[in-house]
Amino acid sequence: MFNWSKIYYSFHTSTDEILYRFTEVFESLYVKIYLGFFALLNLTIWGFTWLFYNQVKGGLIVLHYNTDFGVDLIGEPRNLFIIPMLGLLIGIFNFLLLLFFVKNNNFKILANIILSVSLLANIFLSLALGPLYLINFS
């Protein structure tokens, strides 16, 4: 026979723990600044990808260019959205990792490292869109 009170208790304590971790993370001003820059940069990447996608007239585009071998990946224009999706997934994973480390003694150092990695990953992903645009439209 199920003990519903234990199930309810474990559900309630786990939701309280998650809420506590979210409030602990968002109490820090630097976390809010990092997440704001991350959201702004990721939305910018989504916007530029959407504009790039709308300018494509043909069925195939160059998705990767190597300086040694030339074009080595051609695909459909919808594959462009892998770039901003990858940035978003990196950010979500790093934020969940940050929630895991919220009770650590070195939380400030870990938060700066984790959030700066997600910000740098999005910066590099945004830099990847420039050459793709130049290769396809020059």
ABEGO torsion letter per residue (X at the ends): XBBAAAAAAAAAAAAAAAAAAAAAAAABAAAAAAAAAAAAAAAAAAAAAAAAAAABABABBBABBBAAAEBABBBBAAAAAAAAAAAAAAAAAAAAAAAAAAABAAAAAAAAAAAAAAAAAAAAAAAAAAAAAAAAAX
